Amino acid sequence: MLVIRRIFVTYHLKIASEHRETAERVHGFHADYCPVARTIRDCVQIETRLEIEAL
C-alpha cells in the first residue's frame, strides 16, 4: 500500500523586484488558507520553497 507522508512543493515565480517582499511574506502563511493543505496537514508533512526570478 502506498502511503504519502511528505509533500515537497517548489514555487517558481517570475515577478518584478518590487513585489519580492510581498511574495515572500505571503509564502510564509499561504498554506493556512489553502483548503487542500488544511485538509491533509495533520497527516502529511508539507514543505514549500519559493524561487523568485526577477522580470
mmCIF file as Biopython writes it, N, C-alpha, C and O atoms, coordinates in Angstrom:
data_model
#
loop_
_atom_site.group_PDB
_atom_site.id
_atom_site.type_symbol
_atom_site.label_atom_id
_atom_site.label_alt_id
_atom_site.label_comp_id
_atom_site.label_asym_id
_atom_site.label_entity_id
_atom_site.label_seq_id
_atom_site.pdbx_PDB_ins_code
_atom_site.Cartn_x
_atom_site.Cartn_y
_atom_site.Cartn_z
_atom_site.occupancy
_atom_site.B_iso_or_equiv
_atom_site.auth_seq_id
_atom_site.auth_asym_id
_atom_site.pdbx_PDB_model_num
ATOM 1   N N  . MET A ? 1  ? 0.846  -1.174 0.000   1.0 0.0 1  A 1 
ATOM 2   C CA . MET A ? 1  ? 0.000  0.000  0.000   1.0 0.0 1  A 1 
ATOM 3   C C  . MET A ? 1  ? 0.894  1.241  0.000   1.0 0.0 1  A 1 
ATOM 4   O O  . MET A ? 1  ? 1.874  1.309  0.742   1.0 0.0 1  A 1 
ATOM 5   N N  . LEU A ? 2  ? 0.557  2.193  -0.816  1.0 0.0 2  A 1 
ATOM 6   C CA . LEU A ? 2  ? 1.283  3.456  -0.900  1.0 0.0 2  A 1 
ATOM 7   C C  . LEU A ? 2  ? 0.755  4.417  0.158   1.0 0.0 2  A 1 
ATOM 8   O O  . LEU A ? 2  ? -0.451 4.648  0.246   1.0 0.0 2  A 1 
ATOM 9   N N  . VAL A ? 3  ? 1.656  4.974  0.956   1.0 0.0 3  A 1 
ATOM 10  C CA . VAL A ? 3  ? 1.285  5.951  1.979   1.0 0.0 3  A 1 
ATOM 11  C C  . VAL A ? 3  ? 2.118  7.205  1.758   1.0 0.0 3  A 1 
ATOM 12  O O  . VAL A ? 3  ? 3.347  7.150  1.772   1.0 0.0 3  A 1 
ATOM 13  N N  . ILE A ? 4  ? 1.459  8.317  1.557   1.0 0.0 4  A 1 
ATOM 14  C CA . ILE A ? 4  ? 2.163  9.590  1.369   1.0 0.0 4  A 1 
ATOM 15  C C  . ILE A ? 4  ? 2.390  10.217 2.736   1.0 0.0 4  A 1 
ATOM 16  O O  . ILE A ? 4  ? 1.444  10.457 3.486   1.0 0.0 4  A 1 
ATOM 17  N N  . ARG A ? 5  ? 3.644  10.478 3.051   1.0 0.0 5  A 1 
ATOM 18  C CA . ARG A ? 5  ? 3.993  11.054 4.346   1.0 0.0 5  A 1 
ATOM 19  C C  . ARG A ? 5  ? 4.477  12.498 4.232   1.0 0.0 5  A 1 
ATOM 20  O O  . ARG A ? 5  ? 4.328  13.288 5.164   1.0 0.0 5  A 1 
ATOM 21  N N  . ARG A ? 6  ? 5.063  12.837 3.070   1.0 0.0 6  A 1 
ATOM 22  C CA . ARG A ? 6  ? 5.600  14.184 2.866   1.0 0.0 6  A 1 
ATOM 23  C C  . ARG A ? 6  ? 5.325  14.645 1.445   1.0 0.0 6  A 1 
ATOM 24  O O  . ARG A ? 6  ? 5.304  13.854 0.502   1.0 0.0 6  A 1 
ATOM 25  N N  . ILE A ? 7  ? 5.116  15.953 1.320   1.0 0.0 7  A 1 
ATOM 26  C CA . ILE A ? 7  ? 4.963  16.583 0.014   1.0 0.0 7  A 1 
ATOM 27  C C  . ILE A ? 7  ? 5.905  17.774 -0.022  1.0 0.0 7  A 1 
ATOM 28  O O  . ILE A ? 7  ? 5.895  18.610 0.881   1.0 0.0 7  A 1 
ATOM 29  N N  . PHE A ? 8  ? 6.719  17.849 -1.065  1.0 0.0 8  A 1 
ATOM 30  C CA . PHE A ? 8  ? 7.626  18.975 -1.259  1.0 0.0 8  A 1 
ATOM 31  C C  . PHE A ? 8  ? 7.167  19.752 -2.482  1.0 0.0 8  A 1 
ATOM 32  O O  . PHE A ? 8  ? 6.989  19.177 -3.556  1.0 0.0 8  A 1 
ATOM 33  N N  . VAL A ? 9  ? 6.977  21.047 -2.324  1.0 0.0 9  A 1 
ATOM 34  C CA . VAL A ? 9  ? 6.499  21.901 -3.410  1.0 0.0 9  A 1 
ATOM 35  C C  . VAL A ? 9  ? 7.485  23.044 -3.591  1.0 0.0 9  A 1 
ATOM 36  O O  . VAL A ? 9  ? 7.898  23.677 -2.619  1.0 0.0 9  A 1 
ATOM 37  N N  . THR A ? 10 ? 7.860  23.307 -4.841  1.0 0.0 10 A 1 
ATOM 38  C CA . THR A ? 10 ? 8.688  24.463 -5.150  1.0 0.0 10 A 1 
ATOM 39  C C  . THR A ? 10 ? 7.881  25.384 -6.046  1.0 0.0 10 A 1 
ATOM 40  O O  . THR A ? 10 ? 7.451  24.991 -7.130  1.0 0.0 10 A 1 
ATOM 41  N N  . TYR A ? 11 ? 7.680  26.608 -5.590  1.0 0.0 11 A 1 
ATOM 42  C CA . TYR A ? 11 ? 7.001  27.630 -6.375  1.0 0.0 11 A 1 
ATOM 43  C C  . TYR A ? 11 ? 8.051  28.405 -7.148  1.0 0.0 11 A 1 
ATOM 44  O O  . TYR A ? 11 ? 9.009  28.906 -6.558  1.0 0.0 11 A 1 
ATOM 45  N N  . HIS A ? 12 ? 7.887  28.512 -8.454  1.0 0.0 12 A 1 
ATOM 46  C CA . HIS A ? 12 ? 8.778  29.276 -9.314  1.0 0.0 12 A 1 
ATOM 47  C C  . HIS A ? 12 ? 8.000  30.515 -9.764  1.0 0.0 12 A 1 
ATOM 48  O O  . HIS A ? 12 ? 7.051  30.405 -10.541 1.0 0.0 12 A 1 
ATOM 49  N N  . LEU A ? 13 ? 8.395  31.673 -9.285  1.0 0.0 13 A 1 
ATOM 50  C CA . LEU A ? 13 ? 7.701  32.903 -9.633  1.0 0.0 13 A 1 
ATOM 51  C C  . LEU A ? 13 ? 8.604  33.824 -10.438 1.0 0.0 13 A 1 
ATOM 52  O O  . LEU A ? 13 ? 9.787  33.974 -10.134 1.0 0.0 13 A 1 
ATOM 53  N N  . LYS A ? 14 ? 8.037  34.433 -11.459 1.0 0.0 14 A 1 
ATOM 54  C CA . LYS A ? 14 ? 8.711  35.493 -12.201 1.0 0.0 14 A 1 
ATOM 55  C C  . LYS A ? 14 ? 7.935  36.763 -11.899 1.0 0.0 14 A 1 
ATOM 56  O O  . LYS A ? 14 ? 6.823  36.962 -12.387 1.0 0.0 14 A 1 
ATOM 57  N N  . ILE A ? 15 ? 8.538  37.616 -11.089 1.0 0.0 15 A 1 
ATOM 58  C CA . ILE A ? 15 ? 7.849  38.830 -10.656 1.0 0.0 15 A 1 
ATOM 59  C C  . ILE A ? 15 ? 8.800  40.019 -10.684 1.0 0.0 15 A 1 
ATOM 60  O O  . ILE A ? 15 ? 10.021 39.863 -10.692 1.0 0.0 15 A 1 
ATOM 61  N N  . ALA A ? 16 ? 8.218  41.194 -10.699 1.0 0.0 16 A 1 
ATOM 62  C CA . ALA A ? 16 ? 9.022  42.415 -10.622 1.0 0.0 16 A 1 
ATOM 63  C C  . ALA A ? 16 ? 9.676  42.486 -9.243  1.0 0.0 16 A 1 
ATOM 64  O O  . ALA A ? 16 ? 9.103  42.046 -8.247  1.0 0.0 16 A 1 
ATOM 65  N N  . SER A ? 17 ? 10.854 43.033 -9.204  1.0 0.0 17 A 1 
ATOM 66  C CA . SER A ? 17 ? 11.630 43.055 -7.958  1.0 0.0 17 A 1 
ATOM 67  C C  . SER A ? 17 ? 10.912 43.781 -6.825  1.0 0.0 17 A 1 
ATOM 68  O O  . SER A ? 17 ? 11.127 43.456 -5.657  1.0 0.0 17 A 1 
ATOM 69  N N  . GLU A ? 18 ? 10.067 44.754 -7.145  1.0 0.0 18 A 1 
ATOM 70  C CA . GLU A ? 18 ? 9.361  45.479 -6.074  1.0 0.0 18 A 1 
ATOM 71  C C  . GLU A ? 18 ? 8.295  44.617 -5.385  1.0 0.0 18 A 1 
ATOM 72  O O  . GLU A ? 18 ? 7.767  45.012 -4.346  1.0 0.0 18 A 1 
ATOM 73  N N  . HIS A ? 19 ? 7.973  43.446 -5.951  1.0 0.0 19 A 1 
ATOM 74  C CA . HIS A ? 19 ? 6.972  42.559 -5.339  1.0 0.0 19 A 1 
ATOM 75  C C  . HIS A ? 19 ? 7.595  41.395 -4.576  1.0 0.0 19 A 1 
ATOM 76  O O  . HIS A ? 19 ? 6.881  40.555 -4.029  1.0 0.0 19 A 1 
ATOM 77  N N  . ARG A ? 20 ? 8.911  41.346 -4.540  1.0 0.0 20 A 1 
ATOM 78  C CA . ARG A ? 20 ? 9.596  40.227 -3.886  1.0 0.0 20 A 1 
ATOM 79  C C  . ARG A ? 20 ? 9.216  40.099 -2.410  1.0 0.0 20 A 1 
ATOM 80  O O  . ARG A ? 20 ? 8.892  39.004 -1.950  1.0 0.0 20 A 1 
ATOM 81  N N  . GLU A ? 21 ? 9.252  41.188 -1.680  1.0 0.0 21 A 1 
ATOM 82  C CA . GLU A ? 21 ? 8.942  41.148 -0.248  1.0 0.0 21 A 1 
ATOM 83  C C  . GLU A ? 21 ? 7.525  40.644 -0.002  1.0 0.0 21 A 1 
ATOM 84  O O  . GLU A ? 21 ? 7.297  39.867 0.925   1.0 0.0 21 A 1 
ATOM 85  N N  . THR A ? 22 ? 6.575  41.078 -0.819  1.0 0.0 22 A 1 
ATOM 86  C CA . THR A ? 22 ? 5.192  40.629 -0.677  1.0 0.0 22 A 1 
ATOM 87  C C  . THR A ? 22 ? 5.083  39.132 -0.951  1.0 0.0 22 A 1 
ATOM 88  O O  . THR A ? 22 ? 4.402  38.420 -0.214  1.0 0.0 22 A 1 
ATOM 89  N N  . ALA A ? 23 ? 5.738  38.651 -1.991  1.0 0.0 23 A 1 
ATOM 90  C CA . ALA A ? 23 ? 5.701  37.228 -2.322  1.0 0.0 23 A 1 
ATOM 91  C C  . ALA A ? 23 ? 6.285  36.387 -1.187  1.0 0.0 23 A 1 
ATOM 92  O O  . ALA A ? 23 ? 5.730  35.343 -0.844  1.0 0.0 23 A 1 
ATOM 93  N N  . GLU A ? 24 ? 7.380  36.824 -0.613  1.0 0.0 24 A 1 
ATOM 94  C CA . GLU A ? 24 ? 7.990  36.084 0.499   1.0 0.0 24 A 1 
ATOM 95  C C  . GLU A ? 24 ? 7.087  36.087 1.724   1.0 0.0 24 A 1 
ATOM 96  O O  . GLU A ? 24 ? 6.987  35.078 2.422   1.0 0.0 24 A 1 
ATOM 97  N N  . ARG A ? 25 ? 6.434  37.203 1.988   1.0 0.0 25 A 1 
ATOM 98  C CA . ARG A ? 25 ? 5.529  37.295 3.140   1.0 0.0 25 A 1 
ATOM 99  C C  . ARG A ? 25 ? 4.332  36.361 2.951   1.0 0.0 25 A 1 
ATOM 100 O O  . ARG A ? 25 ? 3.968  35.621 3.865   1.0 0.0 25 A 1 
ATOM 101 N N  . VAL A ? 26 ? 3.728  36.395 1.779   1.0 0.0 26 A 1 
ATOM 102 C CA . VAL A ? 26 ? 2.563  35.559 1.503   1.0 0.0 26 A 1 
ATOM 103 C C  . VAL A ? 26 ? 2.944  34.080 1.528   1.0 0.0 26 A 1 
ATOM 104 O O  . VAL A ? 26 ? 2.172  33.249 2.006   1.0 0.0 26 A 1 
ATOM 105 N N  . HIS A ? 27 ? 4.108  33.755 1.024   1.0 0.0 27 A 1 
ATOM 106 C CA . HIS A ? 27 ? 4.565  32.367 1.050   1.0 0.0 27 A 1 
ATOM 107 C C  . HIS A ? 27 ? 4.621  31.841 2.487   1.0 0.0 27 A 1 
ATOM 108 O O  . HIS A ? 27 ? 4.401  30.654 2.724   1.0 0.0 27 A 1 
ATOM 109 N N  . GLY A ? 28 ? 4.910  32.711 3.425   1.0 0.0 28 A 1 
ATOM 110 C CA . GLY A ? 28 ? 5.010  32.298 4.825   1.0 0.0 28 A 1 
ATOM 111 C C  . GLY A ? 28 ? 3.704  31.844 5.447   1.0 0.0 28 A 1 
ATOM 112 O O  . GLY A ? 28 ? 3.729  31.095 6.423   1.0 0.0 28 A 1 
ATOM 113 N N  . PHE A ? 29 ? 2.571  32.265 4.924   1.0 0.0 29 A 1 
ATOM 114 C CA . PHE A ? 29 ? 1.292  31.881 5.538   1.0 0.0 29 A 1 
ATOM 115 C C  . PHE A ? 29 ? 0.256  31.320 4.564   1.0 0.0 29 A 1 
ATOM 116 O O  . PHE A ? 29 ? -0.867 31.025 4.972   1.0 0.0 29 A 1 
ATOM 117 N N  . HIS A ? 30 ? 0.605  31.168 3.297   1.0 0.0 30 A 1 
ATOM 118 C CA . HIS A ? 30 ? -0.396 30.747 2.314   1.0 0.0 30 A 1 
ATOM 119 C C  . HIS A ? 30 ? -1.027 29.396 2.618   1.0 0.0 30 A 1 
ATOM 120 O O  . HIS A ? 30 ? -2.207 29.201 2.327   1.0 0.0 30 A 1 
ATOM 121 N N  . ALA A ? 31 ? -0.285 28.460 3.191   1.0 0.0 31 A 1 
ATOM 122 C CA . ALA A ? 31 ? -0.830 27.128 3.462   1.0 0.0 31 A 1 
ATOM 123 C C  . ALA A ? 31 ? -1.978 27.174 4.470   1.0 0.0 31 A 1 
ATOM 124 O O  . ALA A ? 31 ? -2.846 26.301 4.457   1.0 0.0 31 A 1 
ATOM 125 N N  . ASP A ? 32 ? -1.990 28.172 5.331   1.0 0.0 32 A 1 
ATOM 126 C CA . ASP A ? 32 ? -3.074 28.301 6.308   1.0 0.0 32 A 1 
ATOM 127 C C  . ASP A ? 32 ? -4.408 28.601 5.635   1.0 0.0 32 A 1 
ATOM 128 O O  . ASP A ? 32 ? -5.459 28.412 6.248   1.0 0.0 32 A 1 
ATOM 129 N N  . TYR A ? 33 ? -4.388 29.062 4.399   1.0 0.0 33 A 1 
ATOM 130 C CA . TYR A ? 33 ? -5.603 29.422 3.676   1.0 0.0 33 A 1 
ATOM 131 C C  . TYR A ? 33 ? -5.883 28.495 2.486   1.0 0.0 33 A 1 
ATOM 132 O O  . TYR A ? 33 ? -6.849 28.700 1.751   1.0 0.0 33 A 1 
ATOM 133 N N  . CYS A ? 34 ? -5.048 27.493 2.302   1.0 0.0 34 A 1 
ATOM 134 C CA . CYS A ? 34 ? -5.224 26.535 1.204   1.0 0.0 34 A 1 
ATOM 135 C C  . CYS A ? 34 ? -6.088 25.367 1.688   1.0 0.0 34 A 1 
ATOM 136 O O  . CYS A ? 34 ? -5.700 24.676 2.631   1.0 0.0 34 A 1 
ATOM 137 N N  . PRO A ? 35 ? -7.247 25.129 1.070   1.0 0.0 35 A 1 
ATOM 138 C CA . PRO A ? 35 ? -8.128 24.053 1.527   1.0 0.0 35 A 1 
ATOM 139 C C  . PRO A ? 35 ? -7.462 22.676 1.512   1.0 0.0 35 A 1 
ATOM 140 O O  . PRO A ? 35 ? -7.676 21.882 2.428   1.0 0.0 35 A 1 
ATOM 141 N N  . VAL A ? 36 ? -6.671 22.387 0.503   1.0 0.0 36 A 1 
ATOM 142 C CA . VAL A ? 36 ? -6.019 21.077 0.429   1.0 0.0 36 A 1 
ATOM 143 C C  . VAL A ? 36 ? -4.989 20.938 1.551   1.0 0.0 36 A 1 
ATOM 144 O O  . VAL A ? 36 ? -4.956 19.919 2.241   1.0 0.0 36 A 1 
ATOM 145 N N  . ALA A ? 37 ? -4.158 21.947 1.732   1.0 0.0 37 A 1 
ATOM 146 C CA . ALA A ? 37 ? -3.140 21.896 2.791   1.0 0.0 37 A 1 
ATOM 147 C C  . ALA A ? 37 ? -3.790 21.773 4.166   1.0 0.0 37 A 1 
ATOM 148 O O  . ALA A ? 37 ? -3.306 21.032 5.022   1.0 0.0 37 A 1 
ATOM 149 N N  . ARG A ? 38 ? -4.862 22.486 4.373   1.0 0.0 38 A 1 
ATOM 150 C CA . ARG A ? 38 ? -5.562 22.421 5.665   1.0 0.0 38 A 1 
ATOM 151 C C  . ARG A ? 38 ? -6.169 21.045 5.906   1.0 0.0 38 A 1 
ATOM 152 O O  . ARG A ? 38 ? -6.230 20.581 7.044   1.0 0.0 38 A 1 
ATOM 153 N N  . THR A ? 39 ? -6.615 20.397 4.845   1.0 0.0 39 A 1 
ATOM 154 C CA . THR A ? 39 ? -7.231 19.076 4.975   1.0 0.0 39 A 1 
ATOM 155 C C  . THR A ? 39 ? -6.214 18.008 5.347   1.0 0.0 39 A 1 
ATOM 156 O O  . THR A ? 39 ? -6.513 17.126 6.152   1.0 0.0 39 A 1 
ATOM 157 N N  . ILE A ? 40 ? -5.028 18.073 4.777   1.0 0.0 40 A 1 
ATOM 158 C CA . ILE A ? 40 ? -4.061 16.985 4.983   1.0 0.0 40 A 1 
ATOM 159 C C  . ILE A ? 40 ? -2.935 17.316 5.951   1.0 0.0 40 A 1 
ATOM 160 O O  . ILE A ? 40 ? -2.103 16.451 6.222   1.0 0.0 40 A 1 
ATOM 161 N N  . ARG A ? 41 ? -2.874 18.516 6.475   1.0 0.0 41 A 1 
ATOM 162 C CA . ARG A ? 41 ? -1.703 18.916 7.266   1.0 0.0 41 A 1 
ATOM 163 C C  . ARG A ? 41 ? -1.490 18.114 8.544   1.0 0.0 41 A 1 
ATOM 164 O O  . ARG A ? 41 ? -0.371 18.063 9.055   1.0 0.0 41 A 1 
ATOM 165 N N  . ASP A ? 42 ? -2.539 17.486 9.069   1.0 0.0 42 A 1 
ATOM 166 C CA . ASP A ? 42 ? -2.368 16.704 10.289  1.0 0.0 42 A 1 
ATOM 167 C C  . ASP A ? 42 ? -1.802 15.309 10.041  1.0 0.0 42 A 1 
ATOM 168 O O  . ASP A ? 42 ? -1.379 14.634 10.980  1.0 0.0 42 A 1 
ATOM 169 N N  . CYS A ? 43 ? -1.794 14.872 8.773   1.0 0.0 43 A 1 
ATOM 170 C CA . CYS A ? 43 ? -1.291 13.530 8.495   1.0 0.0 43 A 1 
ATOM 171 C C  . CYS A ? 43 ? -0.170 13.502 7.451   1.0 0.0 43 A 1 
ATOM 172 O O  . CYS A ? 43 ? 0.495  12.478 7.293   1.0 0.0 43 A 1 
ATOM 173 N N  . VAL A ? 44 ? 0.045  14.603 6.742   1.0 0.0 44 A 1 
ATOM 174 C CA . VAL A ? 44 ? 1.088  14.666 5.720   1.0 0.0 44 A 1 
ATOM 175 C C  . VAL A ? 44 ? 1.918  15.925 5.948   1.0 0.0 44 A 1 
ATOM 176 O O  . VAL A ? 44 ? 1.374  17.024 6.063   1.0 0.0 44 A 1 
ATOM 177 N N  . GLN A ? 45 ? 3.220  15.761 6.011   1.0 0.0 45 A 1 
ATOM 178 C CA . GLN A ? 45 ? 4.107  16.909 6.167   1.0 0.0 45 A 1 
ATOM 179 C C  . GLN A ? 45 ? 4.221  17.630 4.830   1.0 0.0 45 A 1 
ATOM 180 O O  . GLN A ? 45 ? 4.531  17.010 3.812   1.0 0.0 45 A 1 
ATOM 181 N N  . ILE A ? 46 ? 3.972  18.932 4.828   1.0 0.0 46 A 1 
ATOM 182 C CA . ILE A ? 46 ? 4.048  19.724 3.606   1.0 0.0 46 A 1 
ATOM 183 C C  . ILE A ? 46 ? 5.188  20.724 3.757   1.0 0.0 46 A 1 
ATOM 184 O O  . ILE A ? 46 ? 5.233  21.502 4.710   1.0 0.0 46 A 1 
ATOM 185 N N  . GLU A ? 47 ? 6.100  20.687 2.805   1.0 0.0 47 A 1 
ATOM 186 C CA . GLU A ? 47 ? 7.230  21.620 2.814   1.0 0.0 47 A 1 
ATOM 187 C C  . GLU A ? 47 ? 7.235  22.381 1.492   1.0 0.0 47 A 1 
ATOM 188 O O  . GLU A ? 47 ? 7.150  21.781 0.420   1.0 0.0 47 A 1 
ATOM 189 N N  . THR A ? 48 ? 7.333  23.694 1.577   1.0 0.0 48 A 1 
ATOM 190 C CA . THR A ? 48 ? 7.337  24.503 0.353   1.0 0.0 48 A 1 
ATOM 191 C C  . THR A ? 48 ? 8.609  25.337 0.285   1.0 0.0 48 A 1 
ATOM 192 O O  . THR A ? 48 ? 9.225  25.664 1.300   1.0 0.0 48 A 1 
ATOM 193 N N  . ARG A ? 49 ? 8.975  25.665 -0.937  1.0 0.0 49 A 1 
ATOM 194 C CA . ARG A ? 49 ? 10.132 26.517 -1.184  1.0 0.0 49 A 1 
ATOM 195 C C  . ARG A ? 49 ? 9.724  27.513 -2.260  1.0 0.0 49 A 1 
ATOM 196 O O  . ARG A ? 49 ? 8.962  27.189 -3.170  1.0 0.0 49 A 1 
ATOM 197 N N  . LEU A ? 50 ? 10.238 28.714 -2.141  1.0 0.0 50 A 1 
ATOM 198 C CA . LEU A ? 50 ? 9.917  29.772 -3.084  1.0 0.0 50 A 1 
ATOM 199 C C  . LEU A ? 50 ? 11.170 30.173 -3.830  1.0 0.0 50 A 1 
ATOM 200 O O  . LEU A ? 50 ? 12.166 30.571 -3.225  1.0 0.0 50 A 1 
ATOM 201 N N  . GLU A ? 51 ? 11.116 30.067 -5.157  1.0 0.0 51 A 1 
ATOM 202 C CA . GLU A ? 51 ? 12.215 30.521 -6.001  1.0 0.0 51 A 1 
ATOM 203 C C  . GLU A ? 51 ? 11.691 31.676 -6.842  1.0 0.0 51 A 1 
ATOM 204 O O  . GLU A ? 51 ? 10.720 31.529 -7.583  1.0 0.0 51 A 1 
ATOM 205 N N  . ILE A ? 52 ? 12.338 32.816 -6.720  1.0 0.0 52 A 1 
ATOM 206 C CA . ILE A ? 52 ? 11.877 34.031 -7.394  1.0 0.0 52 A 1 
ATOM 207 C C  . ILE A ? 52 ? 12.884 34.436 -8.456  1.0 0.0 52 A 1 
ATOM 208 O O  . ILE A ? 52 ? 14.089 34.490 -8.211  1.0 0.0 52 A 1 
ATOM 209 N N  . GLU A ? 53 ? 12.359 34.718 -9.640  1.0 0.0 53 A 1 
ATOM 210 C CA . GLU A ? 53 ? 13.182 35.239 -10.726 1.0 0.0 53 A 1 
ATOM 211 C C  . GLU A ? 53 ? 12.642 36.622 -11.080 1.0 0.0 53 A 1 
ATOM 212 O O  . GLU A ? 53 ? 11.449 36.782 -11.340 1.0 0.0 53 A 1 
ATOM 213 N N  . ALA A ? 54 ? 13.517 37.608 -11.087 1.0 0.0 54 A 1 
ATOM 214 C CA . ALA A ? 54 ? 13.096 38.973 -11.394 1.0 0.0 54 A 1 
ATOM 215 C C  . ALA A ? 54 ? 12.780 39.116 -12.876 1.0 0.0 54 A 1 
ATOM 216 O O  . ALA A ? 54 ? 13.432 38.513 -13.729 1.0 0.0 54 A 1 
ATOM 217 N N  . LEU A ? 55 ? 11.783 39.913 -13.159 1.0 0.0 55 A 1 
ATOM 218 C CA . LEU A ? 55 ? 11.418 40.197 -14.569 1.0 0.0 55 A 1 
ATOM 219 C C  . LEU A ? 55 ? 12.329 41.241 -15.158 1.0 0.0 55 A 1 
ATOM 220 O O  . LEU A ? 55 ? 12.176 41.606 -16.324 1.0 0.0 55 A 1 
#
